[in-house]
Amino acid sequence: MRTRTTTATTVTTAAAKGLVAALAALLLLAACTAPGEPRQGGAGASTPAPTQSGGSAFEGYQGPRPQDQNLLAWTGDPNDAGHVTAQSAAGVGGRITLVRIVLREPITWSNIWLGLAGVDQNAQLANCYLGVYDGAGTLRGATSDISPQLMGEAVAKSLPLGKPFTAAPGTYFIALLLNGNWATNALTLKSTGAGISVNAGLTPPQLRYSTVLTGQTALPATVNLAEQSTGIINTGWGSQWYGIS
């Protein structure tokens, strides 16, 4: 009787130990594969998300800027100024041609860059000037007579103002005055060749390309921008390229 009881007890104890071991194994397996717990190594191992770099260098192409060519501002990318504007001396001589430019930050304005496309070696030029008028029509700066530079090599030319000035953000007008005699289509300036579309959507005193006055031999201290005219501009004298430094 005692021997039978001991055997039964031994069998029961062994079965219990086996059950505990099996349960422990199941719990260990569940812990290793529980949802939300990353597994270390193997095909299912989690991979850190890639780090994305940022900064202005990755914001996409935004086109040429004046600073790319050591300029402060321009009327447009000079790479687009492939055509030329030409006009007879009778057409533009003594007229002040205005080209509007809008500055969006303050600068010290020292030079006007002009794109000279062609010259007339037989021209007789005198009293030719570049200058800057502000949005009220007040002359802020002017060059000396640029006639000699208009007779030289046909390249982009930096023409200094008599005195640099601080230009606050706002609207300005680059003024060109030509006087003398030259062959039509010989003395030419770089431009976009945009034609009469250059003033689309604009009226005086905010025309982008215009002329004022006639019979001038020097740039006056003030001009009335309300008198801007497009008569000569619409014949092809427009869209000239200028830069600022």
Phi and psi restraints in degrees (value plus and minus 20) as a CYANA .aco file:
   2 ARG   PHI     -85.3   -45.3
   2 ARG   PSI     -58.4   -18.4
   3 THR   PHI     -86.0   -46.0
   3 THR   PSI     -59.8   -19.8
   4 ARG   PHI     -84.8   -44.8
   4 ARG   PSI     -61.6   -21.6
   5 THR   PHI     -85.2   -45.2
   5 THR   PSI     -61.1   -21.1
   6 THR   PHI     -84.7   -44.7
   6 THR   PSI     -58.9   -18.9
   7 THR   PHI     -86.2   -46.2
   7 THR   PSI     -62.9   -22.9
   8 ALA   PHI     -82.9   -42.9
   8 ALA   PSI     -60.2   -20.2
   9 THR   PHI     -85.8   -45.8
   9 THR   PSI     -59.3   -19.3
  10 THR   PHI     -84.9   -44.9
  10 THR   PSI     -61.4   -21.4
  11 VAL   PHI     -83.9   -43.9
  11 VAL   PSI     -64.6   -24.6
  12 THR   PHI     -82.0   -42.0
  12 THR   PSI     -61.5   -21.5
  13 THR   PHI     -85.2   -45.2
  13 THR   PSI     -61.1   -21.1
  14 ALA   PHI     -84.8   -44.8
  14 ALA   PSI     -59.4   -19.4
  15 ALA   PHI     -84.0   -44.0
  15 ALA   PSI     -60.7   -20.7
  16 ALA   PHI     -83.6   -43.6
  16 ALA   PSI     -62.6   -22.6
  17 LYS   PHI     -82.7   -42.7
  17 LYS   PSI     -58.8   -18.8
  18 GLY   PHI     -84.9   -44.9
  18 GLY   PSI     -58.5   -18.5
  19 LEU   PHI     -85.5   -45.5
  19 LEU   PSI     -61.4   -21.4
  20 VAL   PHI     -83.5   -43.5
  20 VAL   PSI     -62.3   -22.3
  21 ALA   PHI     -83.9   -43.9
  21 ALA   PSI     -61.2   -21.2
  22 ALA   PHI     -84.6   -44.6
  22 ALA   PSI     -61.5   -21.5
  23 LEU   PHI     -83.7   -43.7
  23 LEU   PSI     -59.9   -19.9
  24 ALA   PHI     -84.0   -44.0
  24 ALA   PSI     -58.9   -18.9
  25 ALA   PHI     -84.9   -44.9
  25 ALA   PSI     -60.9   -20.9
  26 LEU   PHI     -84.4   -44.4
  26 LEU   PSI     -62.2   -22.2
  27 LEU   PHI     -83.6   -43.6
  27 LEU   PSI     -59.5   -19.5
  28 LEU   PHI     -84.8   -44.8
  28 LEU   PSI     -61.9   -21.9
  29 LEU   PHI     -84.2   -44.2
  29 LEU   PSI     -60.7   -20.7
  30 ALA   PHI     -85.1   -45.1
  30 ALA   PSI     -58.7   -18.7
  31 ALA   PHI     -85.8   -45.8
  31 ALA   PSI     -55.4   -15.4
  32 CYS   PHI     -94.0   -54.0
  32 CYS   PSI     -43.7    -3.7
  33 THR   PHI    -138.3   -98.3
  33 THR   PSI      -1.3    38.7
  34 ALA   PHI     -86.1   -46.1
  34 ALA   PSI     120.7   160.7
  35 PRO   PHI     -78.6   -38.6
  35 PRO   PSI     121.0   161.0
  36 GLY   PHI      65.8   105.8
  36 GLY   PSI     -28.8    11.2
  37 GLU   PHI    -120.2   -80.2
  37 GLU   PSI      96.9   136.9
  38 PRO   PHI     -86.2   -46.2
  38 PRO   PSI     119.2   159.2
  39 ARG   PHI    -110.6   -70.6
  39 ARG   PSI     120.9   160.9
  40 GLN   PHI    -107.6   -67.6
  40 GLN   PSI      98.8   138.8
  41 GLY   PHI      58.7    98.7
  41 GLY   PSI     151.6   191.6
  42 GLY   PHI      62.5   102.5
  42 GLY   PSI     158.0   198.0
  43 ALA   PHI     -86.1   -46.1
  43 ALA   PSI     -47.1    -7.1
  44 GLY   PHI    -113.0   -73.0
  44 GLY   PSI     -15.1    24.9
  45 ALA   PHI     -84.2   -44.2
  45 ALA   PSI     119.8   159.8
  46 SER   PHI     -92.0   -52.0
  46 SER   PSI     127.1   167.1
  47 THR   PHI    -137.2   -97.2
  47 THR   PSI     109.7   149.7
  48 PRO   PHI     -77.5   -37.5
  48 PRO   PSI     121.1   161.1
  49 ALA   PHI     -84.3   -44.3
  49 ALA   PSI     119.4   159.4
  50 PRO   PHI     -84.3   -44.3
  50 PRO   PSI     122.9   162.9
  51 THR   PHI    -104.3   -64.3
  51 THR   PSI     107.1   147.1
  52 GLN   PHI    -116.0   -76.0
  52 GLN   PSI     109.8   149.8
  53 SER   PHI    -105.4   -65.4
  53 SER   PSI     131.5   171.5
  54 GLY   PHI    -153.1  -113.1
  54 GLY   PSI    -183.2  -143.2
  55 GLY   PHI      93.8   133.8
  55 GLY   PSI     145.4   185.4
  56 SER   PHI     -81.8   -41.8
  56 SER   PSI     -46.3    -6.3
  57 ALA   PHI     -87.2   -47.2
  57 ALA   PSI     -33.2     6.8
  58 PHE   PHI    -135.5   -95.5
  58 PHE   PSI      -4.3    35.7
  59 GLU   PHI    -109.1   -69.1
  59 GLU   PSI     -19.5    20.5
  60 GLY   PHI      81.5   121.5
  60 GLY   PSI     141.8   181.8
  61 TYR   PHI     -90.2   -50.2
  61 TYR   PSI     111.6   151.6
  62 GLN   PHI    -141.5  -101.5
  62 GLN   PSI     -13.9    26.1
  63 GLY   PHI      67.5   107.5
  63 GLY   PSI     143.9   183.9
  64 PRO   PHI     -84.2   -44.2
  64 PRO   PSI     128.3   168.3
  65 ARG   PHI    -145.6  -105.6
  65 ARG   PSI     135.2   175.2
  66 PRO   PHI     -74.0   -34.0
  66 PRO   PSI     -57.5   -17.5
  67 GLN   PHI     -83.9   -43.9
  67 GLN   PSI     -43.2    -3.2
  68 ASP   PHI     -83.8   -43.8
  68 ASP   PSI     -41.3    -1.3
  69 GLN   PHI    -139.6   -99.6
  69 GLN   PSI       5.6    45.6
  70 ASN   PHI      41.3    81.3
  70 ASN   PSI      13.3    53.3
  71 LEU   PHI    -133.9   -93.9
  71 LEU   PSI     142.6   182.6
  72 LEU   PHI    -114.3   -74.3
  72 LEU   PSI     -50.9   -10.9
  73 ALA   PHI    -184.6  -144.6
  73 ALA   PSI     145.4   185.4
  74 TRP   PHI    -177.0  -137.0
  74 TRP   PSI     145.1   185.1
  75 THR   PHI     -99.5   -59.5
  75 THR   PSI     -29.5    10.5
  76 GLY   PHI     145.8   185.8
  76 GLY   PSI     146.1   186.1
  77 ASP   PHI     -79.9   -39.9
  77 ASP   PSI     101.0   141.0
  78 PRO   PHI     -82.8   -42.8
  78 PRO   PSI     -37.7     2.3
  79 ASN   PHI     -85.6   -45.6
  79 ASN   PSI     -40.9    -0.9
  80 ASP   PHI    -111.6   -71.6
  80 ASP   PSI     -26.7    13.3
  81 ALA   PHI    -109.7   -69.7
  81 ALA   PSI      51.1    91.1
  82 GLY   PHI    -114.2   -74.2
  82 GLY   PSI     -44.8    -4.8
  83 HIS   PHI    -110.0   -70.0
  83 HIS   PSI    -198.2  -158.2
  84 VAL   PHI    -150.8  -110.8
  84 VAL   PSI     134.1   174.1
  85 THR   PHI    -129.2   -89.2
  85 THR   PSI     111.1   151.1
  86 ALA   PHI    -153.4  -113.4
  86 ALA   PSI     123.7   163.7
  87 GLN   PHI    -173.5  -133.5
  87 GLN   PSI     134.1   174.1
  88 SER   PHI     -93.8   -53.8
  88 SER   PSI     138.8   178.8
  89 ALA   PHI     -81.4   -41.4
  89 ALA   PSI     -56.2   -16.2
  90 ALA   PHI     -86.7   -46.7
  90 ALA   PSI     -48.1    -8.1
  91 GLY   PHI     -98.2   -58.2
  91 GLY   PSI     -64.1   -24.1
  92 VAL   PHI    -136.8   -96.8
  92 VAL   PSI     -29.6    10.4
  93 GLY   PHI     -78.3   -38.3
  93 GLY   PSI     107.9   147.9
  94 GLY   PHI      62.6   102.6
  94 GLY   PSI     -28.7    11.3
  95 ARG   PHI    -109.2   -69.2
  95 ARG   PSI     128.5   168.5
  96 ILE   PHI    -117.5   -77.5
  96 ILE   PSI      96.4   136.4
  97 THR   PHI    -113.4   -73.4
  97 THR   PSI     107.0   147.0
  98 LEU   PHI    -131.4   -91.4
  98 LEU   PSI     115.2   155.2
  99 VAL   PHI    -144.9  -104.9
  99 VAL   PSI      98.1   138.1
 100 ARG   PHI     -98.0   -58.0
 100 ARG   PSI     121.3   161.3
 101 ILE   PHI    -160.0  -120.0
 101 ILE   PSI     119.0   159.0
 102 VAL   PHI    -130.3   -90.3
 102 VAL   PSI      99.8   139.8
 103 LEU   PHI    -114.1   -74.1
 103 LEU   PSI     114.5   154.5
 104 ARG   PHI    -129.4   -89.4
 104 ARG   PSI     -18.0    22.0
 105 GLU   PHI    -172.0  -132.0
 105 GLU   PSI     135.0   175.0
 106 PRO   PHI     -88.5   -48.5
 106 PRO   PSI     123.7   163.7
 107 ILE   PHI    -161.0  -121.0
 107 ILE   PSI     142.1   182.1
 108 THR   PHI    -118.1   -78.1
 108 THR   PSI      92.3   132.3
 109 TRP   PHI    -111.3   -71.3
 109 TRP   PSI      94.3   134.3
 110 SER   PHI    -136.0   -96.0
 110 SER   PSI     -54.0   -14.0
 111 ASN   PHI    -157.1  -117.1
 111 ASN   PSI     133.5   173.5
 112 ILE   PHI    -135.1   -95.1
 112 ILE   PSI     106.4   146.4
 113 TRP   PHI    -113.7   -73.7
 113 TRP   PSI     109.9   149.9
 114 LEU   PHI    -138.2   -98.2
 114 LEU   PSI     116.6   156.6
 115 GLY   PHI    -111.9   -71.9
 115 GLY   PSI      76.2   116.2
 116 LEU   PHI    -104.3   -64.3
 116 LEU   PSI      96.7   136.7
 117 ALA   PHI    -116.3   -76.3
 117 ALA   PSI     -53.1   -13.1
 118 GLY   PHI    -172.9  -132.9
 118 GLY   PSI     131.9   171.9
 119 VAL   PHI    -146.5  -106.5
 119 VAL   PSI     137.9   177.9
 120 ASP   PHI    -134.0   -94.0
 120 ASP   PSI      85.1   125.1
 121 GLN   PHI     -84.3   -44.3
 121 GLN   PSI     -36.7     3.3
 122 ASN   PHI    -121.0   -81.0
 122 ASN   PSI     -13.3    26.7
 123 ALA   PHI     -88.0   -48.0
 123 ALA   PSI     134.0   174.0
 124 GLN   PHI    -140.4  -100.4
 124 GLN   PSI      81.6   121.6
 125 LEU   PHI    -133.3   -93.3
 125 LEU   PSI     124.4   164.4
 126 ALA   PHI    -181.2  -141.2
 126 ALA   PSI     132.5   172.5
 127 ASN   PHI      37.3    77.3
 127 ASN   PSI      32.0    72.0
 128 CYS   PHI    -131.4   -91.4
 128 CYS   PSI     110.4   150.4
 129 TYR   PHI    -161.7  -121.7
 129 TYR   PSI     136.4   176.4
 130 LEU   PHI    -138.9   -98.9
 130 LEU   PSI     126.1   166.1
 131 GLY   PHI    -175.1  -135.1
 131 GLY   PSI     159.7   199.7
 132 VAL   PHI    -152.3  -112.3
 132 VAL   PSI     104.1   144.1
 133 TYR   PHI    -127.6   -87.6
 133 TYR   PSI     123.4   163.4
 134 ASP   PHI    -105.5   -65.5
 134 ASP   PSI    -197.0  -157.0
 135 GLY   PHI     -85.7   -45.7
 135 GLY   PSI     -34.8     5.2
 136 ALA   PHI    -114.0   -74.0
 136 ALA   PSI     -22.0    18.0
 137 GLY   PHI      67.9   107.9
 137 GLY   PSI      -2.8    37.2
 138 THR   PHI    -115.6   -75.6
 138 THR   PSI     112.3   152.3
 139 LEU   PHI     -90.3   -50.3
 139 LEU   PSI     101.7   141.7
 140 ARG   PHI    -121.3   -81.3
 140 ARG   PSI     -40.8    -0.8
 141 GLY   PHI    -193.8  -153.8
 141 GLY   PSI     133.7   173.7
 142 ALA   PHI    -170.5  -130.5
 142 ALA   PSI     135.1   175.1
 143 THR   PHI    -105.4   -65.4
 143 THR   PSI     151.5   191.5
 144 SER   PHI     -97.6   -57.6
 144 SER   PSI    -199.4  -159.4
 145 ASP   PHI     -79.7   -39.7
 145 ASP   PSI     100.5   140.5
 146 ILE   PHI    -117.3   -77.3
 146 ILE   PSI      -5.9    34.1
 147 SER   PHI     -73.1   -33.1
 147 SER   PSI     -64.7   -24.7
 148 PRO   PHI     -80.7   -40.7
 148 PRO   PSI     -58.7   -18.7
 149 GLN   PHI     -87.7   -47.7
 149 GLN   PSI     -48.8    -8.8
 150 LEU   PHI     -97.5   -57.5
 150 LEU   PSI     -28.0    12.0
 151 MET   PHI    -121.3   -81.3
 151 MET   PSI     -25.2    14.8
 152 GLY   PHI    -111.5   -71.5
 152 GLY   PSI    -175.9  -135.9
 153 GLU   PHI     -82.9   -42.9
 153 GLU   PSI     121.7   161.7
 154 ALA   PHI    -103.0   -63.0
 154 ALA   PSI      68.3   108.3
 155 VAL   PHI    -163.5  -123.5
 155 VAL   PSI     156.9   196.9
 156 ALA   PHI     -90.5   -50.5
 156 ALA   PSI     111.0   151.0
 157 LYS   PHI    -145.1  -105.1
 157 LYS   PSI     114.6   154.6
 158 SER   PHI    -113.1   -73.1
 158 SER   PSI      96.6   136.6
 159 LEU   PHI    -134.9   -94.9
 159 LEU   PSI      94.5   134.5
 160 PRO   PHI     -96.1   -56.1
 160 PRO   PSI     123.9   163.9
 161 LEU   PHI     -93.7   -53.7
 161 LEU   PSI     134.6   174.6
 162 GLY   PHI     -78.9   -38.9
 162 GLY   PSI     -53.8   -13.8
 163 LYS   PHI    -169.4  -129.4
 163 LYS   PSI     103.3   143.3
 164 PRO   PHI     -80.3   -40.3
 164 PRO   PSI     134.8   174.8
 165 PHE   PHI    -161.7  -121.7
 165 PHE   PSI     135.9   175.9
 166 THR   PHI    -104.6   -64.6
 166 THR   PSI      99.5   139.5
 167 ALA   PHI    -123.2   -83.2
 167 ALA   PSI      95.1   135.1
 168 ALA   PHI     -94.6   -54.6
 168 ALA   PSI     142.6   182.6
 169 PRO   PHI     -76.3   -36.3
 169 PRO   PSI     121.0   161.0
 170 GLY   PHI     132.0   172.0
 170 GLY   PSI    -188.6  -148.6
 171 THR   PHI    -116.6   -76.6
 171 THR   PSI     114.2   154.2
 172 TYR   PHI    -154.5  -114.5
 172 TYR   PSI     142.6   182.6
 173 PHE   PHI    -149.7  -109.7
 173 PHE   PSI      99.1   139.1
 174 ILE   PHI     -99.3   -59.3
 174 ILE   PSI     107.2   147.2
 175 ALA   PHI    -130.6   -90.6
 175 ALA   PSI     113.1   153.1
 176 LEU   PHI    -140.3  -100.3
 176 LEU   PSI     109.9   149.9
 177 LEU   PHI    -144.7  -104.7
 177 LEU   PSI     101.8   141.8
 178 LEU   PHI    -134.5   -94.5
 178 LEU   PSI     122.2   162.2
 179 ASN   PHI    -164.9  -124.9
 179 ASN   PSI     126.1   166.1
 180 GLY   PHI     107.9   147.9
 180 GLY   PSI    -178.0  -138.0
 181 ASN   PHI    -149.1  -109.1
 181 ASN   PSI     115.8   155.8
 182 TRP   PHI    -174.1  -134.1
 182 TRP   PSI     141.1   181.1
 183 ALA   PHI     -98.8   -58.8
 183 ALA   PSI     111.6   151.6
 184 THR   PHI     -76.8   -36.8
 184 THR   PSI     118.3   158.3
 185 ASN   PHI      52.0    92.0
 185 ASN   PSI     -10.2    29.8
 186 ALA   PHI    -122.1   -82.1
 186 ALA   PSI     -72.2   -32.2
 187 LEU   PHI    -104.1   -64.1
 187 LEU   PSI      88.7   128.7
 188 THR   PHI    -154.0  -114.0
 188 THR   PSI     133.7   173.7
 189 LEU   PHI    -138.8   -98.8
 189 LEU   PSI     130.0   170.0
 190 LYS   PHI     -84.7   -44.7
 190 LYS   PSI     120.0   160.0
 191 SER   PHI    -179.4  -139.4
 191 SER   PSI     156.9   196.9
 192 THR   PHI    -111.0   -71.0
 192 THR   PSI     -32.4     7.6
 193 GLY   PHI      46.3    86.3
 193 GLY   PSI      12.2    52.2
 194 ALA   PHI     -94.9   -54.9
 194 ALA   PSI     -34.4     5.6
 195 GLY   PHI      51.1    91.1
 195 GLY   PSI    -172.9  -132.9
 196 ILE   PHI     -91.4   -51.4
 196 ILE   PSI     -27.4    12.6
 197 SER   PHI     -93.9   -53.9
 197 SER   PSI     -27.8    12.2
 198 VAL   PHI     -82.3   -42.3
 198 VAL   PSI     -44.0    -4.0
 199 ASN   PHI    -129.5   -89.5
 199 ASN   PSI       1.2    41.2
 200 ALA   PHI     -76.3   -36.3
 200 ALA   PSI     108.1   148.1
 201 GLY   PHI      60.8   100.8
 201 GLY   PSI     -16.1    23.9
 202 LEU   PHI    -138.9   -98.9
 202 LEU   PSI     131.7   171.7
 203 THR   PHI    -155.6  -115.6
 203 THR   PSI     141.4   181.4
 204 PRO   PHI     -78.1   -38.1
 204 PRO   PSI     123.0   163.0
 205 PRO   PHI    -116.6   -76.6
 205 PRO   PSI       6.3    46.3
 206 GLN   PHI    -135.1   -95.1
 206 GLN   PSI       0.8    40.8
 207 LEU   PHI     -81.5   -41.5
 207 LEU   PSI     121.9   161.9
 208 ARG   PHI     -95.9   -55.9
 208 ARG   PSI     -57.0   -17.0
 209 TYR   PHI    -152.5  -112.5
 209 TYR   PSI     109.2   149.2
 210 SER   PHI    -183.0  -143.0
 210 SER   PSI     155.6   195.6
 211 THR   PHI    -150.8  -110.8
 211 THR   PSI     135.0   175.0
 212 VAL   PHI    -159.2  -119.2
 212 VAL   PSI     127.6   167.6
 213 LEU   PHI      43.2    83.2
 213 LEU   PSI     144.6   184.6
 214 THR   PHI    -161.5  -121.5
 214 THR   PSI     144.5   184.5
 215 GLY   PHI      47.5    87.5
 215 GLY   PSI       5.8    45.8
 216 GLN   PHI    -111.3   -71.3
 216 GLN   PSI     120.6   160.6
 217 THR   PHI    -135.1   -95.1
 217 THR   PSI     -21.0    19.0
 218 ALA   PHI    -175.4  -135.4
 218 ALA   PSI     140.0   180.0
 219 LEU   PHI     -98.5   -58.5
 219 LEU   PSI     101.5   141.5
 220 PRO   PHI     -91.0   -51.0
 220 PRO   PSI     143.1   183.1
 221 ALA   PHI     -85.3   -45.3
 221 ALA   PSI     -49.6    -9.6
 222 THR   PHI    -162.7  -122.7
 222 THR   PSI     134.4   174.4
 223 VAL   PHI    -153.2  -113.2
 223 VAL   PSI     133.2   173.2
 224 ASN   PHI    -113.6   -73.6
 224 ASN   PSI      83.3   123.3
 225 LEU   PHI     -87.7   -47.7
 225 LEU   PSI     -37.9     2.1
 226 ALA   PHI     -89.0   -49.0
 226 ALA   PSI     -34.7     5.3
 227 GLU   PHI    -114.5   -74.5
 227 GLU   PSI      -7.0    33.0
 228 GLN   PHI     -74.4   -34.4
 228 GLN   PSI     115.9   155.9
 229 SER   PHI    -142.7  -102.7
 229 SER   PSI     130.5   170.5
 230 THR   PHI    -137.5   -97.5
 230 THR   PSI     -12.5    27.5
 231 GLY   PHI     -74.9   -34.9
 231 GLY   PSI     -72.6   -32.6
 232 ILE   PHI     -93.7   -53.7
 232 ILE   PSI     -55.0   -15.0
 233 ILE   PHI     -78.6   -38.6
 233 ILE   PSI     -62.0   -22.0
 234 ASN   PHI     -93.3   -53.3
 234 ASN   PSI     -27.6    12.4
 235 THR   PHI    -111.9   -71.9
 235 THR   PSI     -19.0    21.0
 236 GLY   PHI     100.0   140.0
 236 GLY   PSI     -23.3    16.7
 237 TRP   PHI    -111.6   -71.6
 237 TRP   PSI      62.0   102.0
 238 GLY   PHI    -188.8  -148.8
 238 GLY   PSI     154.1   194.1
 239 SER   PHI      42.3    82.3
 239 SER   PSI      11.0    51.0
 240 GLN   PHI     -84.5   -44.5
 240 GLN   PSI     126.5   166.5
 241 TRP   PHI    -114.1   -74.1
 241 TRP   PSI     115.7   155.7
 242 TYR   PHI    -156.9  -116.9
 242 TYR   PSI     130.2   170.2
 243 GLY   PHI    -146.7  -106.7
 243 GLY   PSI     144.2   184.2
 244 ILE   PHI    -147.3  -107.3
 244 ILE   PSI     115.2   155.2
